[in-house]
Protein backbone atom coordinates (compact mmCIF):
# COMPACT_ATOMS: atom_id res chain seq x y z
CA UNK A 1 0.00 0.00 0.00
CA UNK A 2 0.93 3.64 -0.45
CA UNK A 3 -0.25 5.58 2.60
CA UNK A 4 -0.72 9.31 2.25
CA UNK A 5 -1.28 11.75 5.08
CA UNK A 6 -0.48 15.40 4.48
CA UNK A 7 -1.32 18.49 6.51
CA UNK A 8 -0.46 22.11 5.81
CA UNK A 9 -1.24 25.49 7.36
CA UNK A 10 -0.97 28.87 5.69
CA UNK A 11 -1.90 32.50 6.34
CA UNK A 12 -2.49 34.92 3.50
CA UNK A 13 -4.12 38.25 2.75
CA UNK A 14 -7.07 38.74 0.46
CA UNK A 15 -7.93 42.16 -1.03
CA UNK A 16 -11.62 42.31 -0.04
CA UNK A 17 -13.69 42.82 3.09
CA UNK A 18 -14.54 39.69 5.15
CA UNK A 19 -18.10 39.34 3.83
CA UNK A 20 -17.02 39.55 0.19
CA UNK A 21 -14.20 37.11 0.91
CA UNK A 22 -16.58 34.69 2.63
CA UNK A 23 -19.00 34.80 -0.30
CA UNK A 24 -16.26 34.48 -2.92
CA UNK A 25 -14.91 31.29 -1.35
CA UNK A 26 -18.34 29.83 -0.52
CA UNK A 27 -18.87 28.32 -3.99
CA UNK A 28 -17.07 24.98 -3.83
CA UNK A 29 -17.49 24.28 -7.54
CA UNK A 30 -15.48 27.47 -8.17
CA UNK A 31 -12.99 27.13 -5.32
CA UNK A 32 -12.02 23.54 -6.15
CA UNK A 33 -10.92 24.60 -9.64
CA UNK A 34 -8.31 26.87 -8.06
CA UNK A 35 -6.45 23.94 -6.50
CA UNK A 36 -3.35 22.69 -8.37
CA UNK A 37 -3.32 18.99 -9.32
CA UNK A 38 -7.10 18.87 -8.76
CA UNK A 39 -9.97 18.84 -11.23
CA UNK A 40 -13.73 18.80 -10.63
CA UNK A 41 -15.18 15.66 -12.21
CA UNK A 42 -18.76 16.01 -10.97
CA UNK A 43 -20.72 18.93 -9.55
CA UNK A 44 -23.62 17.91 -7.32
CA UNK A 45 -24.38 21.53 -6.34
CA UNK A 46 -22.45 24.75 -5.71
CA UNK A 47 -21.48 23.34 -2.29
CA UNK A 48 -21.00 19.65 -3.19
CA UNK A 49 -18.55 18.21 -5.73
CA UNK A 50 -16.42 15.20 -6.62
CA UNK A 51 -12.80 16.03 -7.34
CA UNK A 52 -9.85 14.09 -8.71
CA UNK A 53 -6.31 14.63 -7.52
CA UNK A 54 -3.77 13.54 -10.12
CA UNK A 55 0.00 13.64 -10.15
CA UNK A 56 2.87 11.78 -11.83
CA UNK A 57 5.62 10.64 -9.47
CA UNK A 58 9.18 9.61 -10.35
CA UNK A 59 8.31 10.63 -13.89
CA UNK A 60 6.49 7.36 -14.48
CA UNK A 61 3.73 6.54 -11.98
CA UNK A 62 0.34 8.24 -12.18
CA UNK A 63 -1.59 8.71 -8.94
CA UNK A 64 -5.36 9.28 -9.12
CA UNK A 65 -7.37 9.98 -5.98
CA UNK A 66 -11.08 10.83 -5.92
CA UNK A 67 -12.78 12.71 -3.09
CA UNK A 68 -16.37 13.79 -2.49
CA UNK A 69 -16.63 17.11 -0.70
CA UNK A 70 -19.14 19.53 0.75
CA UNK A 71 -18.64 23.12 1.85
CA UNK A 72 -20.29 24.93 4.74
CA UNK A 73 -20.00 28.60 5.65
CA UNK A 74 -20.60 30.16 9.04
CA UNK A 75 -21.11 33.93 8.66
CA UNK A 76 -21.22 34.45 12.44
CA UNK A 77 -17.67 33.15 12.91
CA UNK A 78 -16.45 33.92 9.37
CA UNK A 79 -15.43 30.30 8.87
CA UNK A 80 -15.47 28.15 5.75
CA UNK A 81 -15.26 24.39 6.22
CA UNK A 82 -14.78 21.78 3.50
CA UNK A 83 -15.25 18.19 4.60
CA UNK A 84 -15.94 14.73 3.13
CA UNK A 85 -19.43 14.41 1.66
CA UNK A 86 -21.34 11.56 3.27
CA UNK A 87 -23.38 9.01 1.35
CA UNK A 88 -21.23 8.87 -1.79
CA UNK A 89 -20.02 5.65 -3.35
CA UNK A 90 -16.27 5.37 -3.09
CA UNK A 91 -14.24 4.89 -6.25
CA UNK A 92 -13.03 1.31 -6.48
CA UNK A 93 -9.31 0.86 -5.94
CA UNK A 94 -7.46 -0.15 -9.07
CA UNK A 95 -3.80 -0.51 -10.03
CA UNK A 96 -2.13 -1.05 -13.39
CA UNK A 97 1.53 -1.34 -14.32
CA UNK A 98 2.27 2.34 -13.87
CA UNK A 99 -0.85 3.87 -12.28
CA UNK A 100 -3.02 3.56 -9.22
CA UNK A 101 -6.51 4.87 -8.55
CA UNK A 102 -8.31 5.09 -5.23
CA UNK A 103 -10.46 7.11 -2.88
CA UNK A 104 -9.32 9.73 -0.41
CA UNK A 105 -10.44 12.23 2.19
CA UNK A 106 -9.85 15.98 2.04
CA UNK A 107 -10.84 18.48 4.69
CA UNK A 108 -10.00 22.13 5.23
CA UNK A 109 -10.85 25.09 7.42
CA UNK A 110 -10.47 28.77 6.55
CA UNK A 111 -10.97 31.40 9.23
CA UNK A 112 -11.33 35.02 8.14
CA UNK A 113 -10.34 38.10 10.09
CA UNK A 114 -10.59 41.80 9.14
CA UNK A 115 -7.29 43.40 8.17
CA UNK A 116 -6.27 46.94 7.30
CA UNK A 117 -5.97 46.11 3.60
CA UNK A 118 -8.77 43.53 3.36
CA UNK A 119 -9.02 40.14 5.04
CA UNK A 120 -6.53 37.78 6.63
CA UNK A 121 -7.25 34.11 5.92
CA UNK A 122 -5.96 31.43 8.29
CA UNK A 123 -6.10 28.29 6.18
CA UNK A 124 -5.29 24.65 6.87
CA UNK A 125 -6.13 21.38 5.16
CA UNK A 126 -5.53 17.67 5.47
CA UNK A 127 -5.42 15.03 2.79
CA UNK A 128 -5.52 11.26 3.42
CA UNK A 129 -5.64 8.15 1.25
CA UNK A 130 -4.44 4.57 1.01
CA UNK A 131 -3.60 3.30 -2.46
CA UNK A 132 -2.66 -0.02 -3.99
CA UNK A 133 0.86 -0.03 -5.40
CA UNK A 134 1.11 0.10 -9.20
CA UNK A 135 2.31 -3.29 -10.42
CA UNK A 136 5.55 -1.68 -11.56
CA UNK A 137 6.33 -0.81 -7.95
CA UNK A 138 5.57 -4.16 -6.35
CA UNK A 139 9.18 -5.31 -6.44
CA UNK A 140 10.58 -1.85 -5.69
CA UNK A 141 12.21 -1.35 -2.26
CA UNK A 142 9.98 0.11 0.43
CA UNK A 143 12.17 3.22 0.69
CA UNK A 144 11.27 4.14 -2.91
CA UNK A 145 7.55 3.75 -2.21
CA UNK A 146 7.98 5.80 0.96
CA UNK A 147 9.65 8.48 -1.15
CA UNK A 148 6.60 8.67 -3.39
CA UNK A 149 4.30 8.88 -0.36
CA UNK A 150 6.43 11.61 1.18
CA UNK A 151 6.53 13.53 -2.10
CA UNK A 152 2.73 13.61 -2.22
CA UNK A 153 2.07 14.02 1.52
CA UNK A 154 4.51 16.92 1.82
CA UNK A 155 5.55 18.37 -1.53
CA UNK A 156 2.30 18.07 -3.47
CA UNK A 157 0.18 19.15 -0.53
CA UNK A 158 2.28 22.30 -0.14
CA UNK A 159 2.00 22.94 -3.87
CA UNK A 160 -1.79 22.72 -3.56
CA UNK A 161 -1.87 25.20 -0.67
CA UNK A 162 0.53 27.72 -2.20
CA UNK A 163 -0.93 27.40 -5.69
CA UNK A 164 -4.44 27.85 -4.34
CA UNK A 165 -3.54 31.19 -2.78
CA UNK A 166 -1.95 32.44 -5.99
CA UNK A 167 -4.81 31.24 -8.20
CA UNK A 168 -7.47 32.68 -5.90
CA UNK A 169 -5.89 36.12 -6.00
CA UNK A 170 -5.53 36.04 -9.78
CA UNK A 171 -9.10 34.85 -10.31
CA UNK A 172 -10.48 37.56 -8.01
CA UNK A 173 -8.47 40.26 -9.81
CA UNK A 174 -9.91 39.02 -13.12
CA UNK A 175 -13.55 39.39 -12.03
CA UNK A 176 -15.48 41.91 -14.15
CA UNK A 177 -16.16 45.24 -12.49
CA UNK A 178 -19.03 44.93 -10.01
CA UNK A 179 -19.09 41.12 -10.12
CA UNK A 180 -17.90 40.72 -6.53
CA UNK A 181 -20.69 43.01 -5.28
CA UNK A 182 -23.27 41.09 -7.30
CA UNK A 183 -22.05 37.80 -5.83
CA UNK A 184 -22.55 39.20 -2.33
CA UNK A 185 -26.02 40.52 -3.17
CA UNK A 186 -27.10 37.17 -4.63
CA UNK A 187 -25.66 35.26 -1.67
CA UNK A 188 -27.49 37.46 0.83
CA UNK A 189 -30.75 37.34 -1.14
CA UNK A 190 -30.62 33.53 -1.29
CA UNK A 191 -30.50 33.51 2.50
CA UNK A 192 -33.19 36.13 2.96
CA UNK A 193 -30.84 38.59 4.66
CA UNK A 194 -31.53 42.32 4.73
CA UNK A 195 -29.21 45.20 3.90
CA UNK A 196 -28.97 46.02 7.61
CA UNK A 197 -27.88 42.48 8.36
CA UNK A 198 -25.38 42.71 5.52
CA UNK A 199 -23.93 45.84 7.10
CA UNK A 200 -23.59 43.99 10.40
CA UNK A 201 -21.50 41.35 8.66
CA UNK A 202 -19.18 43.99 7.26
CA UNK A 203 -18.77 45.70 10.64
CA UNK A 204 -17.75 42.58 12.55
CA UNK A 205 -14.18 42.39 13.84
Secondary structure by P-SEA (a helix, b strand, c coil): cbbbbbbbbbcccccccaaaaaaaaccaaaaaaaccccccccccccccbbbbbbbbccccbbbbbbbbbbbbbbcccbbbbbcccccccccccccccccccccccccbbbbbbbccccbbbbcccccccccccccccccccaaaaaaaaaaaacaaaaaaaaaaaaaaaaaaaacccaaaaaaaaaaaaaacccaaaaaaaaacc
